[in-house]
């Protein structure tokens, strides 16, 4: 289906729709529609692009999983969950309305719960899956609240994206649009792990590594960004909300990068890297450059899938050990992993002419020229941190001598083949940015020509790889606008190279490695290692009060009121029955006396009635 849509590029065909069935239909007494939702899929340029790289990368992850899960006790359960995950993600991106998208949205949430807690016999895995499930439910609540707020604004009550994107801001519904887009953004924060709901994603590392790769690279974490891009014509009418999106993305990118600096679990480093890169994408969306954000989603999918699958190969080679302090020297025994991971690291670091370079520079350029210089410098600082922690991971893992138990062993070719393919994609994916007879690159022009992604703000922004447009509207570092173009690119490249060289200076020799279990003496470094105590803050100020309220409600509502009524009634019945049991002595004399007394009472009552009524006795 996606190929069919791509083949029509340049013609009048902008979307291909596949009608399913009427899902929810409600009419009033006059026969007018109150709700008219059909289960329909639509492939346009945005969903077609997403479908291609989601299914492509998911296929490589499935292939990799055959080798990775070879010794697992229940591989059929794992692959069933993995396929359901991919299927639900396709429902999410192909649905032509918010309710159909929400169905896929909840589906990937369920599958993430099942896959993160796949090894459910370990309590830590169960807690991680529960944390992910609850954090996402918070975001999902705001998502569905946003749907309810938007519903009265639609004319046909179908909640399709075409009808939603026709909503125009005016004095009457601007406030409503602001609340609706804010709720949708909070829903996106849940799935795409932004402040304040990012805490679930690092703990998602409890699942098998192919799951981590699928969640972080191409599926679940891209859902929120896809929602913003799909609803861009609505978001573009709410500049205040886009400002919030920009700042949340920038702060998330910086915070996650600072935490990743000191993590010792190889998968945790990559997890916080994902959170940080998602922040970059949200900044692009907040600046109105929706197509640039999607372009970074596209390039990020390749090198992040490569890095996660490479880390899984490293973990297997080190006998399921994930602590980088006990790794080292793997470049000698695992050449394929070494070279492919190197490509992934330089791609995410923004080294020139790899995919990450093009998308990162685009985001930096749009941020700089959108009137947010402080955001630009935050992202530039984040770029330095990104390069540093990625190559810290690389040097600790592959350089020096092996510090683990036993001997590191190579991985199978079945696992190596997807790494090579993803490494090639990490190199060439960025070249889609270059212009092809247009001012913008292929991907941006492709998305901007679609009726769904609307980027009015991009008319006033800069395409960093187009010198002519850049010369007209450049941010003035100096009087020479042509020089500005190269200074901007040079700053981005220099930030990445600075981080790489400093990581090489500290860890390149393979000798400067903290001992396993050693605590950081520097309070600032230890603060980063403890993840700025965000989880503890949530626990003390959110979870504990909720638990106290829950226990109080349980005691008062459940124990005292509900159980009091039920158990109290049973207690009274028991007391009454116990009193009656005293009359059942089993002795004939007692029964005869009771019958005599009863007969006497009846006779007395009859005499009393006769006397009262004046009857003859």
ABEGO torsion letter per residue (X at the ends): XAAAAAAABGBABABBBBBBBBABBBBBAAGBBABBBBBBBBBBAAAAAAAAAAAAAAAAAAAAAAAAAAABABAAAAAAAAAAAAAAAAAAAABABAAAAAAAAAAAAAAAAAAAAABAABAAAAAAAAAAAAAAAAAAAAAAAAAAAAAAABAAGAGBAAAAAABBBBAAAAAAAAAAAAAAAAAAAAAAGBOAAAAAAAAAAABBAAAAAAAAAABAAAAAAAAAAAAAAAAAABAAAAAAAAAAAAAAAAAAAAAAAABABAAAAAAAAAAAAAAAAAAAAAAGBAAAAAAAAAAAAAAAAAAAAAAAAAAAAAGGBABAAABEGAAAABAAAAAAAAAAAAAAAGBBGBAAAAAAAAAAAAAAAAGBAAAAAAAAAAAAAAAAAAAAAAAAAABEBBABBEBBBBBBAAAAAAAAAAAAAAAAAAAAABBBGBABBAAAAAAAABAABBBAAAAABBBAABAAAAAAABBBABABAAAAAAAAAAAAAAAAAAAAAAAAAAAAAGABBBBBGBBBABAAAAAAAAGGGAAAAAAAAAAAAAAAAAAAAAAAAAAAAAAAAAAAAAAAAAAAAAAAAAABAGBAAAAAAAAAAAAAAAAAAAAAAAAAAGBBX
